[in-house]
Amino acid sequence: MKHKNKAEQDQEEVLEFNPDIQEQTDEEEYPESVSVEHYNALYDQYVRVQADFENFRRRNAMTASTMYMNGINDMIEEILPVLDYLDMAIEAQKDEEQRKGIELVKNAFLEALKKRGVTEMACLGEDFDPNMHEAVAKVPGEGNSGKIVDVVKKGYHKEGKILRHAMVVVAE
């Protein structure tokens, strides 16, 4: 099938369905006004419209899926600071029973995020990667040059997409 440029498409005659033409039986002949070329042109239009609609349907399905996933990711990014606050509360808590209660809440959050494919980045002791980590400080380190020695804020990723970069301290 030959593709037409924009100018040819604008000049192309739009063929419309003519309701005045009665449905014909096999024995009857077609009226002279309906030629094989006219029928073929209408059929070609029909095939093009059908293909365009299928492409439209697929595009809409992909767009809806992408928007849904972006909405979930945005919501997860909003929840991540809550995990940071729970970590701070656990560290600051002196009462062991209250610490266990806060850890249960934190674990419930982590389990819900894990069901959505969110995992925490393991950073401590690894090489610094500017694509995954955000360096907030450098400290002298003998033999550990370029290694992460402390994690200031944990990083999270979901299915290969980084939701939040880890804020780390790197050895020089």
C-alpha positions in Angstrom: 0.0 0.0 0.0 1.4 3.4 -1.0 1.7 6.0 1.8 0.5 9.4 0.8 2.0 12.7 1.9 -0.1 15.4 3.6 -0.8 17.4 0.4 -2.1 14.2 -1.3 -4.3 13.4 1.7 -5.8 16.9 1.7 -6.7 16.6 -2.0 -8.0 13.0 -1.7 -11.7 12.8 -2.3 -13.6 11.7 0.8 -15.8 8.8 -0.1 -19.0 8.6 1.9 -21.6 5.9 2.4 -24.6 6.4 0.2 -27.8 5.2 1.9 -29.8 5.6 -1.3 -28.2 2.5 -2.8 -30.5 -0.4 -1.9 -28.9 -3.7 -0.8 -28.6 -6.0 -3.8 -28.9 -9.7 -4.0 -26.5 -12.0 -5.8 -28.8 -12.4 -8.8 -29.3 -8.6 -9.3 -26.7 -6.5 -11.0 -25.1 -3.6 -9.2 -26.4 -0.2 -10.3 -24.1 1.7 -12.6 -23.3 4.2 -9.9 -21.4 1.6 -7.8 -18.3 0.6 -9.6 -15.6 -1.8 -8.5 -13.2 1.1 -8.1 -15.7 2.9 -5.8 -16.2 -0.3 -3.7 -12.4 -0.8 -3.5 -11.9 2.8 -2.4 -14.5 2.4 0.3 -13.0 -0.8 1.5 -9.6 0.7 1.7 -11.0 3.6 3.8 -12.7 1.0 6.0 -9.4 -0.9 6.5 -7.5 2.3 7.3 -10.1 3.5 9.8 -10.1 0.1 11.5 -6.3 0.2 11.8 -6.3 3.7 13.1 -8.9 2.8 15.7 -6.8 -0.2 16.8 -3.7 2.0 17.1 -5.8 4.5 19.1 -7.0 1.8 21.4 -3.5 0.5 22.1 -2.1 4.0 22.7 -4.9 4.7 25.2 -4.3 1.5 27.0 -0.6 2.2 27.3 -1.3 5.8 28.4 -3.7 4.6 31.1 -1.3 2.0 32.3 1.6 4.6 32.5 -0.6 7.1 34.3 -1.7 4.5 36.8 1.9 3.5 37.5 3.0 7.1 37.8 0.2 7.7 40.3 1.4 4.7 42.4 5.0 5.9 42.3 4.0 9.4 43.3 2.1 8.1 46.3 5.0 5.9 47.3 7.4 8.8 47.1 5.1 10.7 49.5 5.2 7.8 52.0 9.0 7.4 52.1 9.5 10.3 54.6 7.2 8.5 57.0 9.7 5.6 57.0 12.5 8.1 57.8 10.5 9.4 60.7 9.8 5.9 62.0 13.6 5.2 61.8 14.3 8.4 63.8 11.6 7.4 66.4 13.1 3.9 66.8 16.6 5.4 67.4 15.3 8.0 69.8 13.1 5.6 71.8 14.6 4.4 75.1 11.6 2.2 76.2 12.1 -1.2 74.6 8.4 -2.0 74.4 7.6 1.3 72.6 10.6 0.7 70.3 9.1 -2.8 69.3 5.7 -1.2 68.6 7.3 1.4 66.3 9.3 -1.3 64.6 6.1 -3.2 64.0 4.5 -0.2 62.3 7.7 0.4 60.2 7.8 -3.3 59.2 4.1 -3.1 58.1 4.9 -0.1 55.9 7.9 -1.9 54.4 5.8 -5.0 53.8 3.1 -3.0 52.0 5.8 -1.3 49.8 7.5 -4.6 49.1 4.1 -5.9 47.7 4.3 -3.0 45.2 7.9 -3.9 44.2 9.6 -1.2 46.3 13.0 -2.2 47.7 15.5 -0.4 49.8 18.9 0.2 48.3 21.8 -1.5 50.0 24.5 1.2 50.0 26.9 0.8 53.0 30.4 -0.4 51.8 29.6 -0.2 48.1 31.3 2.0 45.5 29.7 5.4 45.1 27.5 5.6 42.0 26.3 9.2 41.2 23.4 7.6 39.3 22.1 5.9 42.4 23.5 7.9 45.3 23.7 11.5 46.4 26.9 12.4 48.2 26.3 14.8 51.1 29.8 14.7 52.6 33.3 13.3 52.1 35.4 12.0 54.9 39.0 10.8 54.9 39.2 7.0 54.5 42.3 4.9 54.2 41.9 2.2 51.6 38.2 3.0 51.2 38.5 5.7 48.6 35.2 6.0 46.7 33.3 3.7 49.1 30.2 4.7 51.0 30.9 4.8 54.7 27.6 6.1 56.1 24.0 6.4 54.9 22.3 9.7 55.9 19.0 8.9 54.1 18.0 5.6 52.7 17.3 5.2 49.0 14.5 3.2 47.4 13.9 1.8 43.9 11.0 0.1 42.2 11.5 -2.2 39.2 14.7 -0.5 38.1 13.3 3.1 38.6 14.9 5.1 41.4 12.2 6.6 43.6 14.6 8.3 45.9 18.4 8.5 45.7 20.3 7.5 48.8 22.0 10.3 50.6 25.5 9.0 51.6 28.8 9.9 53.0 31.8 8.9 50.8 35.4 8.1 51.8 38.1 10.1 50.0 
